[in-house]
Amino acid sequence: MKPVYIHSAVCISAQPSFEEQVMHKLPFSEEKIKAVHPQYRDFISPAAARRMAPVVKMGVTSASKALLEANLVTPDAIITGSGMGCMQDTEKFLNALLKNNEQFLTPTAFIQSTHNTVGGQIALGLKCQVYNTTYVHGSLSFESALQDAYIAINEKASQKILVGAFDELGTEFVDYVALQDKRTSSAKNVPYSEGAGFFVLSGETTKHSVQLKGMTTISSASESDIVSKLERFLALHNCSFDAIDMLFLGNTGDCYDGFYDVVHRHFPEELEKISFKEFSGEFYTAITFAMWWAYYVVSNQCHPGAQVASKAAQRYSNVLIYNQDKGRNHSFLLLGK
């Protein structure tokens, strides 16, 4: 496979990630935490923003900034992923359906609730008619979009592709999800949250680009199998457990955290480990937050909000991200220089 490089990364989350400021763990006492919203008027006209749901504003704004940071006007493809789509408009449509006894419904909320709304709004704003698709694969939605871009770049390395994912809290459905998790063994110790992350990828390297060295997804695996699968993944990309400089894990405090414990035990004890959902909260595409953070660390050799390290202090060469959802949909992402 040809090398794939990340040229920019932008994230809106429950942290001040859009401004690349210092990260702080979220309070576990909160069940839901909304994203820290930036000044949307810098990227979207106030008239247009008033008609947009929060997830659309987050997606369009983070995509616009990612293109700006990559010095790109029009991408060769727009590939997005979302676990739940525009949840606020979905709830609005379903409540109207119940209230009006399934009669005399306006289609606006339904039209705006579809998962590809964000990708469409990005394309409309850019006035571009390139390949544009949205993946709705639950907790693997972003990884599916990333794999599509990976394949496209391996077919034509000069392509510059905008890839991203997004999810919003909504107002009601998340409460049912939390209630269901509490009734089962899936209760979490991190808040539910929301966010959007966008990246510009291509097969061409630049001075400041970060390489996406590899990625893989596994639909199901046992705790005993996951380490051997990770070992094969690292070997395939000429890497090893000892060569990893930082590890991002998607711990949520539920009964499936054993997967993360098993993986973590195979790395050196002194390895820097970050449970990224303690900072981003839980949502289907929270891995975009981890990839944004990993990109920042490799690119700047420091954490967001810290002083950028000198070239002599290069210490983050390989960063690994591991995520899974209730024992299924495992994914590994490897970033580095």
C-alpha positions, 0 to 999 in steps of 0.5 A: 500500500502507498503511504497516506499523509494527514495535512490538517486536523480540526476537531470540535469536542467537549474540550477547547480542541478547536482552539488547540488549548489545554485538555482537561478530564470531563467530570464523571458526575455529569451524564451528558456534556455538550461540545464547546462551540466555536464562533461559527460566524467566522465560517458560516453566515449568521442567516445560514447558521440559524437554519442549521442543527448543531451537528451541521454547524460543527461539521461544516465549520471543522471541515472549512478550517481543515481545508484552510489549514491545508491550503486547499480550496476544493477537495477531490472527494468528501467522505464522512461518517456518522453514527446517528446523523442529525439527531436533533432533527430526527427527534423533531420529526419523530415528535411531530409524527406522534403529535400529529397522529402521523398526518399533515407533516412537513418534510423539512425536519426529515430532510435535514435529519439524514446522515449525509446532510453535513457532507451535502452542506459542505459541498454546497458551501464549496460549490463542488461536485466531487465524489461525496459519500457518508458511511453510517456504520455505528462505532466504525463510521469514521473508520469506514470513511477513512478506509474509503479515502485510504483506498482512493489515495492508493489508486491516485496518490495526488488526490486530496481528500476531506475525511471527517465524522460527527455526532450530536447529543440531541435532547431525548434519545441519548437519555434512552441510550443511557437508561438502557446501558444502566439496565445492562452491564454497559453502564459507563463512567464517562459522560455522553457527548458530541463532536466533529473532526475533519482531516485532509489526506493525500498520498503526497508528503509535506514538511508538516504532514503526519503519516497515517501508517496503517489502520484496520478494523475487526468486527469481533474478537475475544480478549485473548485474540485481540493482542495477537491481532494487534501484534500482526497489525504492528508487524505489517507496518514494520512496528512493534510494541516497544516502538510505540511512543504514545497509546490512546485507549477508548476506556469508558469504565464499562465491563468491556474495558478488559480489552484495553487492559489486556492490550495495555499490559503488553506495552512497556510500563512507562509508556504514556497512555491516554484514555481519550474518552475521559476527555471527549466523552462517549459518542459513536465517532469519538475516535476522531478526537483521538486522531486529532490529538494524535496528529497534533502530538506527532506534528508538534511533539507536544500536547495541545496548549503546551509549548511546541517542542524543538526538533532536537526533542523529537520523541513521538514517532509512533502513536497508536489508537485503539477503540472498541464498542461493547466488545465489538467493532475494534479498530487500530490506527497508527500515526507517525513521522 
